[in-house]
Amino acid sequence: MVMMVLRGERNLSPKARYRFERAEAEAADRRANAELVVEELVGDRDVVSQILGKDRKRKDTVEVSVEYQDAARTKNLPAKILIATPPEEACRKLRSLFAETLDTRVIALACLPKQFRTEGFLDQLTAESRTRFTNAALILVIPDWRTLVTGGL
């Protein structure tokens, strides 16, 4: 029904339309739990720009090629993303969280530059790009992540 309303195929009363628009606005403002965790760990810092300002050839950055599911809608997004290792304190917390949850999204988000640090950005990537990106982020934060996963299984 929501899709029908959005396409104009179904009408709502003014009161229902208002409630619908409020719900949409609230959903857009609500940020995902993974994004909130990353913001808490990494803060407002843009780790990538801080690292690049110091030394462009550091081992704690990786450039990852990415492709998007909808090339037309994402034509202004970069074909390569430079990801970086978060600060050491954040890495310790991320490692602990990963050991408990095996949640790779939080680690992927923590390595993204601030302007791309949303789950929506990750959702735009093709499955292959998301896998490649997540593996690179895991290696930056938890070099022995495969051992942790197989040990936990």
N, C-alpha and C positions, 0 to 999 in steps of 0.2 A: 504494500500500500504506500509506503514511503516513496518508493521509486515512482509510482504512479502520480503522487502529489508533486514530486520534483519535476516530472515531465509535463505536468499540466493536464494529465488525463483524469485526475480526480480532484474534486474541490473540497475544501474544508471550510467550516464556519470560521468567522473572524476570530473567535476565541480559540478554537483549536489551532488555527494557523499561527496565532501569536505564541501559543504554548510550544508548537512545533519549532518555530524560529528560535525561541529561547533555549529549547533543548539542543538545537544545532549549535548555537553560540556557546553554550556551556561545554558541549563535547569538544568543540574546536579549542577552547581555552584550557581544557583539562589535559594535562601532560601525562604521558605514560610513566608507569612506575620505574622502568629502566632509565628513562631520561632523568627522573628525579634523583635516583641513586647516583648516576654519573655526575649530575650537577653538585651533589653533596660531596662526592669524592674529589672531583677535579676542580670544582668551584667555577668561578667566572674566567679562569685563565684559559688562554688559547695556547695550549702546550706546543702546538706545531710552530706558531709564529715565534714563540720564545726560543725554541731550539734553533730555528732557522736564523734568528738574529744573532745567535752565538756561533754556530758552526754548521754549515750546510752539509757537511759530509759525515755527520755523526752516525753511529751505528744504531741509534735508537729512533730512526725514522725510516720509513719504507714508502716508496711510491707504488701504488696499486692501480692497475688499469681496471676500469669498471665500464660495464654496459648497462643500459637502462631498459626496462620493460617497454616503455612507451617513448620511443625516440622523439616523436613530435612534441610531446609535452615537456621533455627534459632536454631540449636542444641547447639550452643555456648552461647546463651543468657540465662540469669538467669530465674529460675522458680518463683522467688520472687524478687520484687523490693521494696527497701526502699525509700519511698517518704517523703518529709519534707515540712513544711510550709516555704515559702519564708520570707525574712525580712519584718518587719511590714510596712515600707514605700511601698514596692512592693505590699503587701497585700491590702493596702488602694487603690492603683491604680487599682489592679485587681478587687476589689469589685466594684469600680466605673465603670470600663469597662464592667463587667458582668451585672451590673444593666442596662446599655445602650444596650448591644448587646445580652446577654444571651449566649455568646460564651464560651462553656466549654473547648474547646481545649486549649485555652491560659492558663487557670488555670491548666489543666492537665500537660502541658509542663513546667510550672513554678515550679511544685513540683518534677519533675524528676531530678535525678542526671545528671550532665552535660554531661556525655558520652552517655546518652540516650535521650537527650533533642532535639528530632527531630520529625517532623510529620510522617516521615517514620517509626520510631519505633512504634508510636501509630497505624499506619496502619497495622503493622504486627500482632497486637493482635487480638484474636478472638473477636467477638461482645460482648460476655459475659464478657471477661476479660477487654475490653475497658470500658464497663459500670461500672464494679466493681472498676476499677482504677479511672475513672473519678469521681464517687461518693465519693471515699476516698479523692481525691484531693480537691473536692468542700467542703467537711466537714472540712478539714484542713484550707482552706482559708476563707470560708464563712459558718460558722456553721449553719446559718439560711437560707441557699440558697433556700430550698424548699418554705419557706414563701415568699421570694422575687419573685420566679417564679410564684407562685399561685396568689400573689398580683398583679403582672404585667399582668396576664391574666384576 
